[in-house]
Amino acid sequence: MIESSLIKLAYERICDYVSKTPFIESVILSRMTGANVYLKCENFQITGSFKIRGAANKLLTYHEVPKKVIAASTGNHGKAVAYICSKLKIHAQIYVPNDVSVIKKQGMQAYGAEVIEISSASLDAETFAQHQAATQNIPLIHPYDDAHVIAGQGTIAVEMAMQAEIPDVVFIAVGGGGLLSGIASYLKRLKPSIEIVGCLPENSPAMKDSLDAGKVIESIELPTLSDGTAGGVGLNSITYSLCKQLIDSIVLVSEEEITQAIRLVLETEQMIIEGAAGVAVAGFLKSFSKYKAKKVTIILCGRNIDYELIKKII
């Protein structure tokens, strides 16, 4: 697990660059399911996603501010890197798959990033970015496979502990695993009995496939509303071993279940969430019968979803 001290230090380091997001009770979801449901609303975070926490922590650890950094992203990480780089006056070069969300690409460019499309596979963009960073000797800001990035994502748990009682169960969307690794590392030390539920789309189950295989493997990827969790797991990723240690159970959800979850949050909470956040909500709705009367937290990891897609979902 990532040390709690590193996560607390990250929280102090990034506090001037990120928002303290709401941690609210969902009365309607609680009544619907019989659980005591709370939502950690990273969809209200600057840049519209939790990713700014990890990006800020990583970029603020350099003793000498670099002139340029490289990153790969399906959107949210790139947007976060671009935002922090704009504050620190660093040139950000972001490699993205060519099917990247339009709103996320525009967000990166709005913060001054140089955005370069590579291919339709997000892991290809990661591999290309790693190669470019190595050959040009430029710092790489990885979206999940970095202890500083993971510690930054773990600051969500620091806030949760200050805002309310530690829950019995937490539902978290899983892509590369950095979000879950950070949050679970912190919460499991505070409350070892806490259950961490990893939620993944059926169309992009890379981490589950690797955990089932006992090693990192390539996984079949199909289009998914949860573009924030799309893509494979890096071969030597530290998040693989962290997820193996920290995940207590896994729920796979269909595209229709993700759609219904996004619509339900919009109807009941009047909040827009993106596909990855919908995965966590859908994971809870698929398994809530096991958690009646328990304190449940769902991480709403972001809101960056195309306007036309929201209209279609509605």
Backbone bond lengths (Angstrom), bond angles and torsions (degrees), N, CA, C in turn:
res aa  C-N    CA-C-N  psi(-1)  N-CA   C-N-CA  omega(-1)  CA-C   N-CA-C  phi
1 M - - - 1.465 - - 1.530 110.17 -
2 I 1.319 115.29 153.75 1.453 120.18 173.37 1.535 108.26 -72.49
3 E 1.309 116.58 135.12 1.460 120.68 -177.43 1.540 111.78 -63.07
4 S 1.333 115.59 138.82 1.464 120.22 179.19 1.523 111.65 -60.46
5 S 1.336 116.04 -34.30 1.466 119.71 -179.51 1.522 111.51 -62.63
6 L 1.344 116.62 -36.15 1.467 120.47 178.96 1.526 110.65 -68.94
7 I 1.321 115.86 -35.84 1.460 120.28 179.99 1.526 110.31 -72.13
8 K 1.329 116.94 -40.47 1.462 119.92 176.58 1.529 111.13 -64.09
9 L 1.329 116.03 -40.52 1.464 120.12 177.56 1.524 110.50 -63.00
10 A 1.320 116.11 -39.99 1.469 120.60 177.26 1.522 110.42 -60.91
11 Y 1.326 116.79 -41.39 1.464 120.47 -179.75 1.528 111.03 -60.22
12 E 1.327 116.29 -43.90 1.468 120.37 178.40 1.530 111.03 -65.93
13 R 1.319 115.85 -36.39 1.467 120.95 -175.60 1.530 111.96 -69.26
14 I 1.329 117.32 -38.94 1.465 120.18 -170.77 1.528 113.85 -98.20
15 C 1.341 118.12 -1.30 1.465 120.18 -169.65 1.529 113.83 -59.14
16 D 1.322 117.61 -27.07 1.462 119.84 179.92 1.533 112.38 -83.79
17 Y 1.323 117.35 -4.71 1.465 120.92 -175.12 1.530 113.92 -114.91
18 V 1.338 117.02 -11.60 1.462 119.88 -177.15 1.525 109.95 -127.44
19 S 1.324 115.31 167.67 1.465 121.08 176.76 1.519 110.44 -96.00
20 K 1.329 116.02 146.90 1.457 121.03 168.20 1.519 105.79 -83.76
21 T 1.316 117.07 111.84 1.466 120.77 -170.06 1.526 112.22 -88.28
22 P 1.335 117.03 154.39 1.463 121.10 -178.94 1.534 112.82 -62.97
23 F 1.313 115.25 147.79 1.459 123.53 174.24 1.521 105.34 -127.39
24 I 1.333 116.57 97.21 1.464 120.37 -165.76 1.526 112.17 -117.85
25 E 1.319 115.11 152.23 1.460 120.36 174.15 1.524 109.30 -80.42
26 S 1.324 116.23 136.52 1.462 120.76 173.28 1.511 108.44 -101.16
27 V 1.319 115.77 96.19 1.457 120.70 -176.80 1.522 110.91 -62.05
28 I 1.332 116.46 -40.48 1.467 119.79 -176.32 1.529 110.82 -69.51
29 L 1.325 118.39 -45.34 1.462 120.14 178.14 1.527 110.84 -64.00
30 S 1.333 116.53 -34.70 1.454 120.12 177.75 1.527 110.43 -64.14
31 R 1.330 117.01 -44.69 1.463 120.93 179.40 1.526 111.57 -66.72
32 M 1.327 115.59 -36.60 1.466 120.27 -179.05 1.525 112.21 -66.12
33 T 1.335 116.52 -33.51 1.469 120.34 -167.97 1.526 114.82 -114.59
34 G 1.327 118.30 -17.91 1.448 120.59 -177.87 1.518 113.77 84.32
35 A 1.335 116.84 0.40 1.462 121.87 174.42 1.528 108.90 -97.21
36 N 1.326 115.98 165.38 1.460 120.75 173.31 1.523 107.62 -96.46
37 V 1.316 116.30 98.06 1.463 121.84 -167.28 1.528 111.50 -99.35
38 Y 1.318 114.94 129.08 1.462 122.10 175.04 1.524 109.11 -123.23
39 L 1.317 115.44 148.81 1.463 122.25 -178.56 1.523 109.53 -117.76
40 K 1.329 116.82 123.73 1.464 121.00 172.44 1.519 106.54 -92.79
41 C 1.336 114.74 110.92 1.469 121.15 -163.92 1.529 113.11 -93.27
42 E 1.316 116.34 73.25 1.460 120.28 173.33 1.521 112.00 -71.71
43 N 1.327 116.35 -7.45 1.463 119.63 172.72 1.530 111.26 -68.31
44 F 1.336 117.89 -12.64 1.460 121.76 174.49 1.532 112.05 -96.57
45 Q 1.324 116.46 5.68 1.466 120.64 -178.86 1.529 111.14 -72.26
46 I 1.324 116.69 154.43 1.465 121.68 172.52 1.526 108.24 -55.84
47 T 1.306 117.81 139.90 1.472 126.97 -173.72 1.525 112.07 69.80
48 G 1.342 118.09 1.13 1.461 120.80 173.54 1.504 115.76 79.98
49 S 1.340 117.84 16.19 1.456 119.78 -176.31 1.522 111.17 -160.52
50 F 1.333 115.97 154.40 1.466 122.47 175.95 1.517 113.02 -61.87
51 K 1.316 117.84 -19.18 1.469 121.80 -171.66 1.527 113.42 -58.08
52 I 1.317 117.47 -23.75 1.466 119.98 -178.92 1.525 111.45 -63.33
53 R 1.323 117.42 -26.86 1.458 120.80 -179.55 1.526 111.21 -64.51
54 G 1.326 116.35 -50.98 1.457 119.98 -179.45 1.512 112.67 -67.43
55 A 1.333 116.54 -40.92 1.463 120.59 179.56 1.523 110.67 -63.16
56 A 1.327 116.59 -43.77 1.467 120.38 -179.66 1.524 110.67 -63.49
57 N 1.326 116.71 -45.44 1.465 118.97 -178.10 1.520 111.49 -62.54
58 K 1.323 116.55 -42.96 1.462 119.49 179.83 1.528 111.21 -63.44
59 L 1.317 117.32 -49.11 1.465 121.07 -175.77 1.522 112.35 -67.43
60 L 1.328 116.76 -26.52 1.462 119.84 -179.73 1.529 113.21 -87.06
61 T 1.325 117.12 -1.79 1.471 119.39 178.11 1.524 112.66 -86.67
62 Y 1.327 117.61 -14.20 1.467 119.98 -179.36 1.532 109.98 -70.73
63 H 1.320 116.37 128.80 1.469 120.30 177.80 1.527 110.71 -67.65
64 E 1.345 114.60 -34.95 1.462 120.29 176.28 1.519 107.68 -118.48
65 V 1.315 117.18 120.76 1.461 121.15 -176.07 1.524 110.13 -63.31
66 P 1.345 118.63 122.40 1.468 120.03 179.49 1.520 111.58 -70.27
67 K 1.324 115.40 154.73 1.467 119.75 178.00 1.530 111.19 -78.64
68 K 1.341 115.55 -26.65 1.460 120.06 -175.93 1.521 109.19 -149.28
69 V 1.341 116.26 144.69 1.460 120.96 172.82 1.523 108.76 -133.55
70 I 1.324 114.60 160.62 1.462 122.32 178.93 1.521 108.06 -121.76
71 A 1.333 115.68 144.11 1.461 120.78 176.15 1.517 109.05 -146.78
72 A 1.326 115.71 160.29 1.460 122.31 171.58 1.511 107.95 -122.04
73 S 1.323 117.18 145.79 1.461 118.46 -172.92 1.526 111.39 -164.17
74 T 1.350 115.09 151.57 1.467 119.95 166.33 1.519 110.02 -89.52
75 G 1.328 116.85 1.53 1.458 119.97 174.08 1.507 115.81 145.61
76 N 1.320 118.31 -59.56 1.466 120.59 -172.20 1.531 112.61 -67.81
77 H 1.320 117.38 -42.72 1.460 120.26 178.38 1.529 110.02 -64.29
78 G 1.322 115.91 -43.57 1.459 119.87 178.83 1.510 112.40 -61.69
79 K 1.320 116.15 -40.46 1.461 120.57 178.91 1.526 110.34 -65.17
80 A 1.329 116.03 -39.37 1.467 120.61 178.94 1.522 111.32 -66.55
81 V 1.326 116.28 -45.71 1.466 120.43 178.44 1.525 109.68 -60.76
82 A 1.328 116.08 -44.25 1.462 120.33 -179.71 1.525 111.49 -59.93
83 Y 1.335 116.92 -42.11 1.461 120.84 -178.93 1.528 111.57 -64.74
84 I 1.325 116.85 -49.87 1.461 119.90 -178.96 1.529 110.44 -65.00
85 C 1.323 116.55 -38.89 1.466 119.67 177.25 1.525 111.16 -62.23
86 S 1.320 117.24 -36.05 1.473 119.84 178.54 1.524 110.34 -64.76
87 K 1.338 117.12 -33.35 1.459 121.32 178.66 1.526 111.59 -73.72
88 L 1.332 116.02 -34.75 1.462 121.01 -176.36 1.530 112.69 -95.64
89 K 1.344 116.03 1.14 1.464 122.35 -179.50 1.535 111.61 59.89
90 I 1.327 115.10 50.14 1.464 123.72 176.55 1.523 108.22 -114.50
91 H 1.336 116.80 139.27 1.467 120.27 175.47 1.526 108.73 -78.54
92 A 1.332 116.65 125.43 1.461 121.90 -179.39 1.524 109.81 -107.82
93 Q 1.328 115.34 125.77 1.467 121.51 175.89 1.528 106.78 -113.32
94 I 1.333 116.34 115.38 1.460 121.48 -172.80 1.525 110.21 -114.66
95 Y 1.333 116.16 124.55 1.463 121.91 176.02 1.525 108.90 -97.20
96 V 1.338 116.03 130.28 1.463 120.98 -175.52 1.529 109.93 -133.21
97 P 1.348 117.85 155.36 1.466 120.28 171.60 1.527 109.73 -69.33
98 N 1.328 117.39 154.13 1.464 118.80 -174.74 1.528 113.80 -76.07
99 D 1.341 116.72 -1.49 1.464 119.04 173.50 1.526 111.30 -104.85
100 V 1.325 116.02 21.73 1.462 120.87 -179.17 1.527 110.26 -60.31
101 S 1.340 115.90 145.02 1.457 121.43 177.11 1.525 110.61 -55.32
102 V 1.323 116.02 133.90 1.467 121.19 -178.97 1.526 111.07 -59.65
103 I 1.333 116.62 -44.44 1.465 119.62 -177.32 1.529 111.09 -65.32
104 K 1.324 116.59 -34.09 1.465 119.37 -179.91 1.529 110.95 -73.90
105 K 1.314 116.71 -38.48 1.467 120.34 176.65 1.529 110.06 -63.70
106 Q 1.315 116.49 -44.86 1.468 120.39 178.91 1.518 111.07 -62.88
107 G 1.333 116.21 -35.84 1.460 120.36 178.00 1.518 111.98 -62.83
108 M 1.334 116.61 -43.26 1.473 121.06 177.65 1.526 110.61 -60.88
109 Q 1.321 114.91 -46.41 1.467 119.71 -178.28 1.523 111.73 -66.95
110 A 1.325 117.05 -33.13 1.464 120.69 -179.98 1.522 111.37 -63.37
111 Y 1.337 116.54 -29.79 1.459 120.52 178.27 1.526 112.45 -90.46
112 G 1.336 116.11 9.05 1.460 120.07 172.52 1.503 116.02 92.96
113 A 1.338 118.41 9.12 1.461 120.29 -178.53 1.530 111.06 -76.93
114 E 1.320 115.59 150.08 1.463 122.88 169.67 1.523 106.88 -88.73
115 V 1.331 117.23 113.92 1.461 122.20 -174.86 1.529 109.92 -104.78
116 I 1.322 116.64 125.70 1.467 122.38 -177.13 1.525 109.00 -123.10
117 E 1.327 116.67 119.83 1.466 121.44 179.05 1.525 110.14 -83.78
118 I 1.358 115.51 137.96 1.466 120.36 -176.48 1.519 112.24 -112.71
119 S 1.348 117.65 -70.32 1.463 120.52 -178.74 1.507 108.41 -153.10
120 S 1.319 116.97 -175.70 1.461 120.08 -177.58 1.516 113.08 -80.75
121 A 1.312 118.43 -8.38 1.468 121.53 -178.57 1.519 110.09 -104.37
122 S 1.330 116.93 121.50 1.458 120.15 -175.69 1.521 112.29 -64.27
123 L 1.340 117.96 -31.12 1.451 119.37 178.95 1.521 110.84 -68.30
124 D 1.347 117.83 -29.02 1.462 121.14 174.65 1.524 110.16 -64.22
125 A 1.316 116.53 -40.95 1.465 120.48 177.40 1.524 110.10 -62.72
126 E 1.331 116.64 -40.12 1.469 120.83 177.30 1.525 110.70 -61.46
127 T 1.329 115.58 -47.32 1.464 120.09 -178.47 1.517 110.93 -62.11
128 F 1.325 116.56 -42.71 1.467 120.80 -179.79 1.522 110.53 -65.49
129 A 1.330 116.57 -41.71 1.466 120.56 179.42 1.527 110.76 -63.32
130 Q 1.315 116.69 -41.17 1.468 120.68 178.70 1.529 110.31 -62.31
131 H 1.331 116.10 -40.97 1.470 120.58 179.48 1.523 110.85 -65.24
132 Q 1.323 116.33 -44.19 1.465 120.24 -179.66 1.525 111.23 -64.57
133 A 1.324 116.21 -41.03 1.467 120.03 179.73 1.527 110.85 -63.49
134 A 1.335 115.97 -40.57 1.464 120.15 -178.76 1.519 111.70 -69.64
135 T 1.325 116.87 -44.11 1.467 120.03 -177.02 1.525 112.13 -72.06
136 Q 1.331 117.47 -31.24 1.461 120.94 -179.61 1.537 112.55 -94.02
137 N 1.351 115.71 -4.04 1.466 121.24 -177.94 1.538 111.02 55.89
138 I 1.335 114.37 48.56 1.469 122.64 -179.45 1.526 108.21 -117.22
139 P 1.319 118.98 137.77 1.466 120.55 -179.43 1.532 112.41 -57.77
140 L 1.323 115.33 136.36 1.462 122.29 176.02 1.524 108.97 -102.23
141 I 1.317 116.52 127.40 1.465 121.35 175.85 1.526 106.75 -101.54
142 H 1.329 115.47 96.89 1.462 120.68 -174.06 1.527 110.33 -75.30
143 P 1.332 118.63 144.35 1.467 120.12 -177.66 1.524 114.54 -69.42
144 Y 1.341 117.67 -23.48 1.471 118.19 -178.45 1.521 114.03 -150.90
145 D 1.324 118.82 -27.40 1.466 121.16 -172.01 1.529 111.64 -88.82
146 D 1.320 115.98 62.28 1.461 121.65 -177.23 1.522 107.82 -158.81
147 A 1.325 116.98 129.08 1.467 120.94 -176.17 1.525 112.10 -61.27
148 H 1.341 117.36 -36.32 1.466 120.26 179.42 1.529 111.23 -69.01
149 V 1.336 116.42 -38.53 1.465 120.67 177.40 1.530 109.89 -65.47
150 I 1.326 116.48 -44.85 1.467 120.91 179.54 1.524 110.59 -62.65
151 A 1.327 117.03 -42.96 1.469 120.57 177.77 1.525 110.52 -60.85
152 G 1.320 116.98 -38.44 1.461 120.75 177.28 1.514 111.86 -62.00
153 Q 1.342 116.87 -43.65 1.468 119.52 177.85 1.531 110.40 -65.39
154 G 1.329 116.33 -31.20 1.459 120.40 179.27 1.512 114.02 -66.13
155 T 1.338 117.47 -15.47 1.472 119.52 178.73 1.527 111.58 -64.83
156 I 1.320 117.73 -17.77 1.471 120.74 172.69 1.525 109.52 -58.93
157 A 1.333 115.67 -41.83 1.465 120.67 -179.37 1.530 111.35 -68.57
158 V 1.331 117.00 -34.85 1.470 120.49 176.58 1.529 109.05 -59.68
159 E 1.324 116.25 -45.54 1.468 120.35 178.25 1.523 111.25 -63.84
160 M 1.328 116.53 -44.30 1.466 120.22 -179.16 1.525 110.92 -56.98
161 A 1.328 115.85 -42.17 1.467 120.51 -178.57 1.522 111.65 -65.68
162 M 1.327 116.75 -28.98 1.458 120.64 178.54 1.529 112.03 -82.77
163 Q 1.322 116.85 -25.69 1.459 121.28 -172.55 1.525 113.98 -90.25
164 A 1.329 117.82 -28.56 1.469 120.30 -175.67 1.520 109.88 -161.50
165 E 1.318 115.05 175.33 1.462 121.45 177.28 1.533 109.61 -65.64
166 I 1.312 116.70 143.32 1.465 120.59 179.91 1.525 109.13 -62.21
167 P 1.330 118.37 130.30 1.473 120.43 -176.78 1.527 112.49 -73.24
168 D 1.328 114.66 170.59 1.466 120.90 174.53 1.522 111.10 -83.93
169 V 1.335 115.77 -30.90 1.467 121.76 -174.59 1.523 109.27 -141.20
170 V 1.334 116.67 141.53 1.461 120.97 174.99 1.531 108.86 -128.99
171 F 1.323 115.91 130.59 1.464 122.55 177.11 1.527 108.49 -102.76
172 I 1.338 116.21 124.86 1.465 121.75 -174.15 1.524 109.83 -136.53
173 A 1.324 117.41 130.47 1.458 121.31 174.45 1.523 109.60 -68.59
174 V 1.338 115.65 143.25 1.462 121.01 -177.30 1.523 110.63 -123.85
175 G 1.335 115.10 122.92 1.453 121.71 169.35 1.515 106.92 -115.52
176 G 1.333 116.27 -95.44 1.456 120.59 173.64 1.512 112.74 -75.22
177 G 1.326 117.39 -19.51 1.454 121.60 174.48 1.512 115.83 100.14
178 G 1.330 118.75 1.80 1.457 120.72 -177.86 1.518 113.67 -66.76
179 L 1.331 117.07 -40.23 1.469 121.24 -179.96 1.522 110.49 -62.97
180 L 1.314 116.38 -51.70 1.461 120.12 -179.77 1.527 111.33 -62.60
181 S 1.328 117.21 -42.43 1.466 120.82 -177.83 1.522 111.39 -60.24
182 G 1.327 117.51 -42.21 1.451 121.22 -179.07 1.514 112.37 -69.26
183 I 1.341 116.59 -49.92 1.461 120.86 -178.24 1.527 111.13 -63.87
184 A 1.327 116.43 -47.39 1.461 120.21 -176.41 1.524 111.99 -67.48
185 S 1.334 117.92 -36.18 1.466 120.69 178.57 1.522 111.03 -57.47
186 Y 1.317 116.08 -41.71 1.460 120.68 -177.98 1.532 111.81 -76.12
187 L 1.334 116.89 -46.80 1.455 120.15 -174.14 1.520 112.89 -70.72
188 K 1.323 117.40 -34.52 1.466 119.45 -178.66 1.525 112.12 -68.94
189 R 1.311 117.36 -24.27 1.462 119.32 174.76 1.534 110.60 -76.69
190 L 1.314 116.37 -32.57 1.462 119.77 177.64 1.525 111.52 -76.75
191 K 1.325 115.97 -35.96 1.461 121.17 -176.65 1.529 108.85 -144.89
192 P 1.340 117.57 87.99 1.474 121.07 -175.49 1.527 114.09 -57.08
193 S 1.339 117.81 -24.51 1.465 120.36 -177.90 1.523 113.36 -80.55
194 I 1.325 117.73 -6.58 1.464 120.61 -177.07 1.525 110.51 -60.69
195 E 1.333 116.31 141.16 1.468 120.95 178.03 1.523 109.31 -100.33
196 I 1.319 115.71 125.77 1.460 122.00 178.41 1.525 108.52 -103.96
197 V 1.327 115.71 116.72 1.466 121.43 -178.81 1.519 109.02 -105.80
198 G 1.315 116.38 116.19 1.463 121.60 175.77 1.514 109.86 -86.51
199 C 1.324 116.86 130.02 1.468 121.96 -176.79 1.522 109.50 -116.01
200 L 1.323 116.48 129.47 1.463 120.97 -177.30 1.520 110.75 -135.44
201 P 1.344 117.30 150.62 1.462 119.95 173.38 1.532 110.26 -72.97
202 E 1.308 116.23 142.47 1.469 119.67 173.79 1.524 111.27 -57.39
203 N 1.330 116.41 -31.41 1.461 120.84 -177.48 1.524 113.72 -79.04
204 S 1.333 117.75 -10.91 1.461 120.46 -179.42 1.536 109.85 -147.30
205 P 1.347 116.51 71.55 1.469 120.50 -172.98 1.528 113.04 -99.62
206 A 1.322 117.54 38.19 1.466 121.17 -169.63 1.521 112.97 -55.36
207 M 1.322 117.90 -49.32 1.464 119.21 -177.34 1.521 111.56 -64.77
208 K 1.316 117.79 -40.91 1.469 120.37 178.66 1.520 110.32 -62.29
209 D 1.327 117.21 -44.74 1.464 120.44 -179.88 1.522 111.01 -59.19
210 S 1.332 116.20 -41.72 1.466 120.11 179.75 1.524 111.23 -68.54
211 L 1.327 117.16 -41.82 1.465 120.13 178.02 1.520 110.99 -63.67
212 D 1.318 116.95 -40.21 1.473 121.00 177.92 1.527 111.22 -64.49
213 A 1.340 116.35 -36.01 1.467 121.20 -178.06 1.529 112.44 -79.54
214 G 1.335 116.49 -16.52 1.458 120.18 -178.08 1.513 113.65 80.69
215 K 1.327 116.12 9.15 1.459 121.94 176.92 1.521 108.27 -164.16
216 V 1.319 116.27 163.70 1.457 119.93 178.90 1.519 109.90 -70.73
217 I 1.319 116.33 124.26 1.462 121.64 178.99 1.521 109.56 -130.71
218 E 1.324 115.91 163.50 1.461 120.13 173.03 1.515 108.94 -74.43
219 S 1.311 115.56 145.08 1.459 120.96 -176.69 1.523 109.80 -128.01
220 I 1.319 115.58 147.20 1.464 120.15 177.39 1.530 108.98 -70.42
221 E 1.325 116.07 127.52 1.459 121.72 -177.91 1.531 109.76 -114.81
222 L 1.328 115.92 126.52 1.453 122.52 174.65 1.522 108.85 -116.08
223 P 1.331 117.59 159.54 1.464 119.55 179.69 1.529 111.19 -57.07
224 T 1.323 115.80 141.07 1.460 120.78 -179.44 1.518 111.12 -144.34
225 L 1.333 115.73 148.35 1.463 120.96 173.34 1.523 111.10 -61.75
226 S 1.333 115.60 -24.74 1.463 120.88 -177.90 1.526 110.25 -88.42
227 D 1.341 115.99 65.52 1.467 119.14 -178.62 1.525 111.55 -64.75
228 G 1.330 117.24 -23.03 1.460 120.34 179.34 1.514 113.86 -68.96
229 T 1.347 117.31 -19.72 1.460 120.07 177.37 1.523 111.77 -109.77
230 A 1.322 117.81 3.73 1.462 120.77 -175.68 1.523 111.46 -71.59
231 G 1.314 115.34 152.12 1.458 120.45 176.26 1.508 112.34 111.45
232 G 1.328 115.46 165.18 1.452 121.25 -177.77 1.512 113.11 -83.41
233 V 1.328 114.48 -177.37 1.458 122.61 177.95 1.524 107.68 -107.50
234 G 1.338 117.00 131.88 1.454 120.80 -179.71 1.525 112.01 -59.46
235 L 1.330 116.45 145.34 1.464 122.40 -172.26 1.524 113.13 -55.00
236 N 1.314 117.78 -43.66 1.464 121.44 -177.64 1.532 112.02 -110.57
237 S 1.312 115.95 28.29 1.464 121.07 -175.18 1.524 112.12 -63.41
238 I 1.331 116.34 132.97 1.464 120.07 176.91 1.528 111.01 -70.99
239 T 1.314 117.37 -20.25 1.464 119.34 -178.83 1.524 111.32 -71.37
240 Y 1.321 117.78 -24.60 1.467 119.40 177.24 1.521 110.30 -60.99
241 S 1.317 116.90 -50.28 1.465 119.94 -179.07 1.528 111.10 -67.86
242 L 1.338 117.39 -34.98 1.458 120.50 177.68 1.533 111.10 -65.69
243 C 1.319 116.61 -44.78 1.469 120.20 178.94 1.528 111.07 -64.19
244 K 1.328 116.13 -38.17 1.469 120.47 177.41 1.520 110.55 -60.33
245 Q 1.314 116.00 -36.12 1.466 122.00 -178.46 1.527 112.54 -80.82
246 L 1.330 116.91 -33.42 1.462 120.72 -167.13 1.523 115.72 -102.70
247 I 1.327 118.65 -27.30 1.465 120.58 -177.38 1.520 110.04 -76.80
248 D 1.330 116.07 127.92 1.464 121.06 177.98 1.522 112.05 -93.02
249 S 1.322 117.18 -33.12 1.461 120.76 177.57 1.521 109.32 -154.70
250 I 1.327 115.20 159.43 1.467 121.58 -177.39 1.526 109.20 -127.88
251 V 1.331 115.65 139.58 1.460 121.99 174.71 1.525 108.39 -124.10
252 L 1.323 116.36 128.86 1.464 121.79 172.91 1.515 109.20 -98.80
253 V 1.332 116.63 138.44 1.464 120.19 -178.94 1.525 110.61 -127.47
254 S 1.325 115.03 148.45 1.462 121.51 -179.40 1.524 111.15 -82.42
255 E 1.313 116.03 167.75 1.460 120.65 177.04 1.531 111.19 -63.67
256 E 1.324 116.85 -36.10 1.456 120.12 177.56 1.522 111.09 -66.81
257 E 1.320 117.41 -37.75 1.465 120.72 177.91 1.529 111.29 -67.91
258 I 1.319 117.02 -35.77 1.467 120.34 175.65 1.527 109.87 -65.31
259 T 1.332 116.21 -44.22 1.468 121.30 178.32 1.524 111.12 -58.50
260 Q 1.321 116.43 -47.21 1.463 121.00 -179.55 1.524 111.16 -62.69
261 A 1.326 116.96 -36.80 1.465 120.75 -179.98 1.523 111.38 -67.23
262 I 1.331 116.78 -43.41 1.465 120.77 177.98 1.524 109.94 -60.73
263 R 1.322 115.54 -44.45 1.464 120.18 -179.64 1.528 111.19 -65.44
264 L 1.330 116.80 -40.80 1.457 120.64 -178.99 1.527 111.73 -62.85
265 V 1.324 117.42 -43.57 1.470 120.45 179.12 1.524 110.34 -65.02
266 L 1.311 116.81 -38.58 1.463 120.22 177.46 1.525 110.74 -63.76
267 E 1.342 116.69 -42.12 1.462 121.25 -177.87 1.525 112.39 -71.61
268 T 1.333 116.76 -42.86 1.467 120.67 -171.26 1.521 113.89 -91.04
269 E 1.339 116.67 -33.09 1.468 120.40 -176.46 1.526 112.83 -112.21
270 Q 1.343 116.44 -5.48 1.461 122.25 -177.44 1.535 110.70 56.09
271 M 1.328 116.26 41.26 1.463 121.59 179.20 1.526 110.06 -126.87
272 I 1.323 115.12 139.11 1.459 120.47 172.91 1.521 108.91 -88.52
273 I 1.324 116.40 131.04 1.452 121.59 173.76 1.519 108.58 -128.19
274 E 1.320 115.93 156.22 1.458 120.39 177.84 1.522 110.62 -89.25
275 G 1.330 115.04 177.85 1.462 120.51 -175.26 1.512 114.51 -58.01
276 A 1.340 117.86 -41.69 1.465 120.50 -178.12 1.528 111.09 -63.34
277 A 1.328 117.37 -39.92 1.466 120.69 175.52 1.527 110.14 -65.91
278 G 1.318 115.80 -36.96 1.460 120.54 176.15 1.513 112.49 -61.57
279 V 1.323 116.86 -31.84 1.469 121.19 177.63 1.524 110.52 -62.43
280 A 1.329 116.77 -44.08 1.465 120.29 -179.97 1.527 111.08 -65.93
281 V 1.333 117.02 -42.75 1.461 120.70 177.87 1.531 109.82 -63.20
282 A 1.317 116.55 -45.13 1.465 121.19 179.99 1.524 111.24 -62.81
283 G 1.332 116.15 -37.52 1.460 119.76 177.90 1.521 111.47 -61.02
284 F 1.335 116.33 -41.48 1.460 120.36 177.04 1.527 111.04 -66.02
285 L 1.321 116.95 -47.39 1.461 120.72 -177.35 1.523 111.68 -62.60
286 K 1.316 116.89 -27.24 1.468 121.19 -179.63 1.532 111.79 -78.30
287 S 1.327 116.94 -20.92 1.474 119.38 -171.99 1.531 113.39 -130.90
288 F 1.336 118.06 14.36 1.468 120.75 -170.89 1.526 113.71 -63.04
289 S 1.336 117.97 -23.43 1.463 119.83 -177.06 1.523 112.44 -60.70
290 K 1.336 117.12 -21.80 1.467 121.49 179.62 1.523 112.63 -81.85
291 Y 1.337 116.92 -9.37 1.456 119.60 -170.51 1.531 113.91 -122.91
292 K 1.321 117.51 23.75 1.470 120.95 179.78 1.530 110.07 -60.53
293 A 1.328 115.52 134.14 1.470 125.27 -179.79 1.528 113.65 71.37
294 K 1.324 117.49 2.85 1.462 120.15 177.84 1.527 110.49 -93.06
295 K 1.331 115.23 156.36 1.470 120.87 176.32 1.526 108.07 -83.72
296 V 1.325 115.46 116.62 1.468 122.19 -174.91 1.523 109.88 -118.84
297 T 1.319 115.91 133.87 1.462 120.41 172.79 1.526 109.30 -117.77
298 I 1.324 115.47 134.00 1.467 121.96 174.27 1.524 107.39 -112.11
299 I 1.315 116.32 127.72 1.461 120.74 178.34 1.531 108.98 -85.49
300 L 1.329 115.81 111.22 1.468 120.60 174.10 1.524 106.39 -87.86
301 C 1.329 116.14 95.14 1.470 120.91 -164.94 1.525 114.87 -77.38
302 G 1.344 118.29 -16.04 1.461 117.72 179.87 1.512 113.34 -176.12
303 R 1.328 115.08 172.40 1.474 121.68 -178.40 1.524 112.56 -127.40
304 N 1.323 118.98 2.99 1.468 120.87 -171.25 1.529 111.59 -79.10
305 I 1.304 114.61 92.88 1.455 121.53 -179.00 1.525 108.59 -134.61
306 D 1.315 116.83 141.76 1.459 121.36 -177.79 1.532 111.03 -61.80
307 Y 1.318 115.44 139.41 1.458 121.96 -179.27 1.524 111.29 -58.24
308 E 1.328 117.02 -43.72 1.468 120.26 -179.10 1.530 111.07 -64.30
309 L 1.325 116.47 -33.38 1.469 119.72 178.49 1.521 110.64 -69.83
310 I 1.311 116.98 -40.79 1.467 119.98 175.91 1.527 110.35 -59.78
311 K 1.319 116.91 -43.41 1.462 120.27 178.94 1.531 110.63 -60.71
312 K 1.329 115.94 -40.97 1.469 120.40 179.37 1.517 110.56 -65.67
313 I 1.308 117.89 -41.18 1.461 121.69 179.38 1.521 110.97 -63.86
314 I 1.325 116.41 -42.06 1.451 120.03 178.09 1.536 110.59 -64.16
